Amino acid sequence: MQPALSVEADADDSGHYTITDVPPGEFDLKVTASGFKPLTQTNLMVAANTVTNGDAKLQVGAMSEQVTVEASVVNFADRKE
């Protein structure tokens, strides 16, 4: 594993990304996106002067929604007729 190398890249609208100038070696590829489960691809081998593909198929993550309902208590007086 190559120590102390952390690079971030944003994907385009089609999901393609490019990371350049990575030294040869073995790396972990971590992919995160809002609404998806994070993915880590381990032991990705990068060779000198080549293109290395790190394809990531993300799974939909748990969507959460929080709803807060607040109410006041209303007391009604007994009504006698």
N, C-alpha and C positions, 0 to 999 in steps of 0.2 A: 504494500500500500504506500502511495506517495504521501508523505507527511505535509501538513500545513498548506494545502492547496484548496482553496474554496473559490469557486467561480459561479456567478449567477447569470442567467440568461432568460430573456422573455421570449415566449413563443409568438409567432404571428397568428393571424386569424385562422390559418389552416393547421396550426399546431406544430409547425416546423421551427426549429431553433438551431443556432450555430454557436459553438464555442471554439475559438481558435487559439493557437499557440499553447496547446497542452503538451507537456513533455511526455515522452514514452513512459509507460508504466501501467499499473493496475489501479483502478479507481472505483469508487462507489458513485452511482448517479442517483440523486434524490430529486423527485419531481413532486411538486405540490401545486394545486389549483383550487380555487374557491369552489366549494360544493362537491369536491371529490376526495376520496381517501388518498392519503399520501402514498407514494410508491418509492421503494429503494431497490435499485438494480445493483447488485454487488459483483465484484470481480470483473469489471468491464476493462478489457485489455486495450490499451491505446498504443499503436506502433508509430514509429517515426515516418513522416511524410505520407501518411495514409488518411483516409476518411474512416472514422469509426462511427457506426450507427448505434445509438442508444434509444431504441424504440420503447415507448412507454404507453401502455394501455391502462388508463385510469378507470377505476370503478366509482360509480356514483356514491357519494358519502351520505351519511344520515343528515337529513334536513331537519332542522329544528325550528320551532316557532313558539314564541311565548306570548300568551295573552293574559293580561291582567285585568280583572274586573273588580271595580270598587263600587260599593253601594252604602248608602246611609240607611239606618233603621228609622222607619217612620212609625210612630205610635199613634194609634187611633183611639180616641176616647170612646168609652161605651156609650151608646146612644139609646136612650129610653124614649119610648113613644107613649 
